[in-house]
Amino acid sequence: MYIVGGKIKTIAKGDIDQGVIRIKDGKIAAVGSRDQVPVKPGPGEQVLTVENGLIMPGILEAHCHMGITEEKKGMEGDDCNETVDPMTPYLRAIDAVNPMDAAFDDAVRAGITGAMIGPGSSNVAGGQFAFIKTRGRRVDDLVVKAPAAMKVAFGENPKVNYSGQGMSPSTRMAIAGMLRRELSEAAAYLQRKEAAAKNGDDFEEDFAKECWIPVLNREIPLKAHAHRVDDIFTAIRIAREFNLKLTLDHCSEGHLIAEELAAEGFPAIVGPDLASRSKIEVQNVAFKTAGVLNRAGVMTAVTTDHPVSLIQSLPLCAGLAVKSGLPLEEGYKAITLYPAIICGVSDRLGSIEVGKDADLAIFDGSPMEIFTNTLYTLIDGKIVYDASGDN
């Protein structure tokens, strides 16, 4: 397949006017000018001409609950939080994601081709996120990376959920203490397992501790729900104590401590800003946060936290962040390359480069502008949305 014409926004290597993308076996085989990539289709090979389109990598959502908190289904479709135990790290998003949720179709129509999906923030440790693609019926076939992160939560949500049940945690101290205890026990478990392997001894695996090994080995990050300044610093403190990777999800007061966060070096996933200030810890939510963090040197992605804000509003949220100070090109990166890097899938997604998955979105203007239409969405080199056919 060839895509010809338009403005190709590669994200990683600049823009190409009236260029060509060659797709083969679901991957990007070539990208460049028409002189660099001659259009020579084989028998039956499709040539998609988009002379006035903007061609960019598929948009990526770095934090949401699509398919776990299903739309229009109430309790029957809500599998986001197991609210009977504050420590459930062994739960896996892939066991609850329903790709038949209407939100997946909305995502595809908005040019969103991949999403980081996982448990909510009611528990101190909620379980494992997965990064999946947005079109298909069997979640196993959509997985790009699983597990991709371990969800942990600080602040108001665990406090409210468990203090209301007469259980711990009812304070921020208890949240941090419970997480430290869990990590300490998991680290001791890993040491015993490694010693047994070294000595050739039998070892009985503990299902509830095995899930922490990718975190302790720095293969995946803690994905920390943290809105307030004090909760953000607690998340960083614990990550430093255990030498862990960390993403700062929501980071709603990040603009108040931007220089400190830049010095720490952890990335931020900012949002949902297109939502009401419905609780105390989000009183300082503002679209300016992404720009302030980005300009300070923090790698920053934008999130809808679907269904808190609807998934299809993701490019518009990036546009509102640009309006509030995020540089335009950084706005594009905040919904493509940066979420790919933060979520650990940039070897396959986030930019138009040879060898990466042919997940592309084609628009009739910037997707960050309200009147822009999606013309085509491609996943693995296949057209999964065509506006002309309204499929």
C-alpha positions in Angstrom: 0.0 0.0 0.0 1.1 3.6 -0.8 -0.1 6.8 0.8 0.6 9.7 -1.5 0.5 13.4 -1.1 -0.6 15.6 1.8 1.6 16.8 4.6 3.4 14.0 6.4 4.0 14.9 10.0 6.6 12.2 11.0 6.9 13.7 14.5 10.4 12.3 14.9 12.0 13.7 11.7 10.1 16.7 10.7 7.4 17.3 8.1 7.3 16.2 4.4 5.1 18.0 2.0 3.5 15.9 -0.8 5.5 12.9 0.3 5.0 9.1 0.1 4.6 6.4 2.7 5.1 2.8 1.7 3.4 0.2 3.8 4.2 -3.5 3.7 3.0 -6.3 6.0 1.5 -3.8 8.4 4.7 -1.9 8.9 6.1 1.4 7.5 8.5 0.2 4.8 9.6 3.7 3.5 8.7 7.3 4.0 10.1 10.4 2.1 9.6 12.6 -0.9 8.3 11.3 -4.2 11.8 11.2 -5.5 13.0 9.2 -2.5 10.0 6.8 -2.5 8.8 6.0 -6.1 5.2 4.9 -6.3 5.3 1.5 -8.0 2.3 -0.5 -6.8 2.2 -4.2 -7.4 -0.8 -6.1 -8.8 -3.9 -5.2 -6.6 -1.9 -2.9 -4.3 -3.8 0.1 -3.1 -2.7 3.7 -3.6 -4.4 6.1 -1.2 -4.1 9.7 -2.5 -4.6 12.5 0.0 -3.4 15.6 -1.6 -4.6 18.0 1.1 -4.6 15.8 4.1 -2.4 15.9 7.2 -0.9 12.5 7.7 0.5 11.7 11.2 1.1 8.8 13.5 -2.0 7.4 15.1 -2.9 9.4 18.2 -2.2 7.7 21.5 -3.9 7.9 24.9 -1.5 7.4 27.8 -4.1 6.8 30.6 -7.7 5.8 30.4 -10.3 3.2 31.4 -11.9 2.6 28.1 -13.6 -0.8 27.9 -13.2 -1.3 31.7 -15.7 1.5 32.6 -18.0 0.9 29.7 -20.4 3.5 28.5 -24.2 3.1 28.9 -23.9 -0.1 30.9 -23.9 1.0 34.5 -22.7 -1.5 37.2 -22.8 -4.4 34.7 -20.1 -2.7 32.6 -18.0 -1.2 35.4 -15.0 -3.3 36.2 -12.6 -0.4 37.0 -12.1 -0.8 40.8 -12.2 -3.8 43.0 -13.1 -1.9 46.1 -12.9 -4.6 48.8 -9.2 -4.7 49.2 -6.8 -1.7 49.0 -3.9 -3.9 47.7 -4.8 -5.8 44.4 -1.6 -5.6 42.3 -2.3 -9.0 40.7 -5.3 -7.8 38.8 -4.8 -7.5 35.0 -6.5 -5.0 32.7 -6.7 -7.5 29.9 -9.1 -9.6 31.9 -11.6 -6.7 32.0 -11.2 -4.7 28.8 -14.2 -5.1 26.5 -13.2 -4.0 23.0 -16.9 -3.9 22.1 -17.4 -0.8 24.3 -18.6 2.0 22.1 -15.7 4.2 23.1 -13.4 2.1 20.9 -15.3 3.1 17.8 -15.2 6.7 19.0 -11.5 6.5 19.4 -10.9 5.1 15.9 -13.1 7.8 14.4 -10.9 10.4 16.2 -7.7 9.0 14.8 -6.8 7.3 18.1 -5.1 4.0 17.4 -3.7 3.0 20.8 -4.4 3.4 24.5 -3.0 2.6 27.9 -5.9 1.0 29.8 -6.1 -0.2 33.3 -7.7 -0.2 36.8 -8.9 3.0 38.5 -7.6 4.7 41.6 -9.7 3.4 44.5 -7.0 1.1 45.6 -3.4 1.8 46.8 -2.3 -0.8 44.2 -4.9 -1.3 41.6 -3.3 -3.7 39.2 -1.6 -3.9 35.8 -2.2 -1.6 32.9 -2.0 -2.8 29.3 -1.3 -0.9 26.1 -3.6 -2.0 23.4 -4.8 -1.0 19.9 -8.3 0.3 19.4 -9.8 -1.9 16.7 -10.7 -5.6 17.1 -12.9 -7.9 19.1 -10.4 -10.1 21.0 -8.2 -8.1 23.4 -5.4 -10.7 23.2 -5.0 -9.7 19.5 -4.8 -6.0 20.3 -2.0 -6.0 23.0 1.1 -4.1 22.3 2.5 -4.4 25.8 1.0 -6.2 28.9 1.8 -5.6 31.6 2.8 -2.1 30.7 2.6 -0.5 34.2 1.5 -1.1 37.8 -1.2 1.3 38.9 -0.8 2.9 42.4 -2.8 5.7 43.8 -2.2 8.5 46.4 -4.4 11.0 48.0 -8.1 11.4 48.1 -9.5 8.3 46.3 -8.1 5.5 48.5 -8.8 7.6 51.6 -12.4 8.2 50.7 -13.1 4.6 49.6 -11.7 2.8 52.6 -12.3 5.2 55.4 -16.0 5.0 54.4 -15.7 1.2 55.0 -14.0 1.7 58.3 -10.8 0.3 56.9 -7.2 1.4 56.3 -6.1 3.5 54.6 -7.9 6.6 55.9 -4.8 8.8 55.8 -2.1 9.7 53.4 0.4 8.2 55.8 -1.3 4.8 55.6 -1.4 4.9 51.8 2.4 5.4 51.7 3.0 2.9 54.5 0.9 0.2 52.9 2.7 0.7 49.5 6.1 0.6 51.2 5.2 -2.6 53.0 4.0 -4.2 49.8 7.1 -3.2 47.9 9.4 -4.4 50.7 7.7 -7.8 50.9 7.9 -8.1 47.1 11.6 -7.2 47.1 12.3 -9.8 49.7 10.3 -12.3 47.7 12.3 -11.5 44.6 15.6 -12.0 46.5 14.4 -15.4 47.8 13.4 -16.4 44.3 16.7 -15.3 42.8 18.7 -17.1 45.5 16.7 -20.3 45.0 17.4 -20.1 41.2 21.1 -19.6 41.8 21.3 -22.5 44.3 19.1 -24.8 42.3 16.6 -25.0 45.1 12.8 -25.5 44.7 10.8 -22.3 45.0 7.0 -22.0 45.4 5.9 -18.9 43.4 3.4 -16.5 45.0 0.9 -15.2 42.5 0.3 -12.0 44.5 4.1 -11.2 44.5 5.1 -12.3 41.0 3.3 -9.2 39.5 5.8 -6.9 41.2 8.8 -8.4 39.6 8.6 -6.4 36.3 8.3 -3.2 38.5 11.3 -4.1 40.8 13.4 -5.0 37.7 12.5 -1.6 36.1 10.8 -3.2 33.2 7.6 -1.3 33.8 6.9 1.8 35.9 4.7 2.5 38.8 1.8 4.4 37.3 1.0 6.9 40.1 -2.4 8.6 40.4 -1.2 11.9 42.1 -3.0 15.2 41.7 -1.7 17.3 44.7 1.8 18.6 45.2 2.3 16.5 48.4 1.0 13.3 46.8 3.3 13.9 43.8 6.3 14.2 46.0 5.3 11.1 48.0 5.1 9.1 44.8 8.6 10.3 43.9 10.0 9.6 47.4 8.8 6.0 47.3 10.1 5.5 43.7 13.5 6.7 44.8 13.5 4.5 47.9 13.0 1.4 45.8 14.8 2.5 42.6 11.7 2.3 40.5 10.5 3.8 37.2 7.6 6.1 37.7 5.0 8.0 35.7 3.1 10.9 37.3 -0.4 10.5 36.2 -2.7 13.6 36.3 0.0 15.7 38.0 -2.7 18.4 38.3 -0.6 20.7 40.5 2.6 20.0 38.5 2.7 23.6 37.3 3.4 24.7 40.9 6.5 22.6 41.1 7.7 22.3 37.5 11.4 23.0 38.1 11.5 20.4 40.9 9.8 17.8 38.7 12.2 18.5 35.8 15.1 17.9 38.1 13.6 14.6 39.2 13.3 13.4 35.6 10.0 11.5 35.8 7.5 12.0 33.0 4.0 13.4 33.5 0.6 12.4 32.0 -1.5 15.5 32.5 -5.3 15.6 32.6 -8.2 15.3 32.6 -8.5 19.1 32.3 -11.7 19.0 30.2 -13.7 18.0 33.3 -15.2 19.6 36.4 -13.3 20.2 39.6 -15.4 17.6 41.3 -13.2 16.9 44.3 -10.7 18.7 46.6 -7.5 17.4 45.1 -8.3 18.7 41.6 -9.0 22.3 42.6 -5.9 23.5 40.7 -6.6 21.7 37.5 -5.7 23.9 34.5 -4.9 23.5 30.8 -1.7 25.5 31.4 -0.1 22.6 33.4 1.1 20.7 30.3 2.8 23.7 28.9 4.4 24.8 32.1 5.8 21.3 32.7 6.9 20.9 29.1 8.8 24.2 29.0 10.5 23.3 32.3 11.8 20.1 30.6 9.4 17.5 31.8 8.3 15.0 29.2 4.5 15.5 29.1 1.6 13.6 27.6 -2.0 14.7 27.6 -4.8 12.4 28.8 -8.6 12.4 28.8 -8.8 9.8 31.6 -11.8 8.4 29.7 -14.6 8.3 30.7 -13.9 11.3 32.9 -13.5 13.2 29.6 -14.5 11.4 26.5 -11.8 9.6 24.6 -12.6 11.4 21.3 -11.7 14.7 23.0 -8.1 13.8 23.3 -6.7 15.8 20.4 -8.9 18.8 21.4 -7.5 18.6 24.9 -4.0 18.8 23.4 -5.3 21.8 21.4 -6.5 23.5 24.6 -3.2 22.9 26.2 -1.5 24.5 23.2 -3.9 27.5 23.5 -2.7 27.7 27.2 1.0 27.7 26.4 2.1 24.3 25.2 4.2 24.8 22.0 2.3 23.6 18.9 4.8 20.9 17.9 5.0 19.7 21.5 1.2 19.5 21.4 1.5 17.0 18.6 4.1 15.0 20.5 2.0 15.1 23.6 -0.5 12.8 21.9 1.9 10.7 19.8 5.6 10.3 20.5 5.6 11.2 24.2 2.9 8.8 25.3 4.6 6.1 23.2 7.9 6.7 25.1 6.2 7.0 28.5 4.2 3.8 28.0 7.1 1.9 26.7 5.9 1.3 23.2 8.0 3.8 21.2 9.8 1.0 19.4 6.5 0.4 17.5 4.4 3.5 17.8 4.4 7.3 18.2 6.1 8.4 15.0 6.2 7.7 11.3 9.5 5.9 10.8 10.7 2.8 8.9 10.0 -0.4 10.8 7.3 1.0 13.0 3.7 -0.2 12.9 1.7 1.4 10.2 -0.8 3.0 12.6 -1.7 6.3 11.0 -4.3 9.1 11.2 -5.2 11.3 8.3 -7.1 14.6 8.8 -8.3 17.5 6.7 -6.5 19.9 9.1 -4.9 19.8 12.6 -6.8 17.4 14.9 -6.3 19.9 17.7 -8.8 22.2 16.0 -12.5 21.8 16.6 -13.7 21.7 13.0 -11.1 19.2 11.7 -12.4 15.9 10.4 -10.7 12.5 10.4 -10.5 11.3 6.8 -8.8 7.9 7.5 -7.5 5.9 10.4 -5.2 3.0 9.7 -4.0 0.3 12.2 -1.4 -2.2 11.1 -1.6 -0.8 7.6 -5.3 -1.5 7.2 -7.9 1.2 6.8 -10.2 0.9 9.9 -12.0 4.2 9.4 -12.9 5.9 6.1 -15.0 9.0 6.3 -16.1 8.7 2.7 -17.7 5.3 3.6 -18.5 6.3 7.2 -17.3 2.9 8.5 
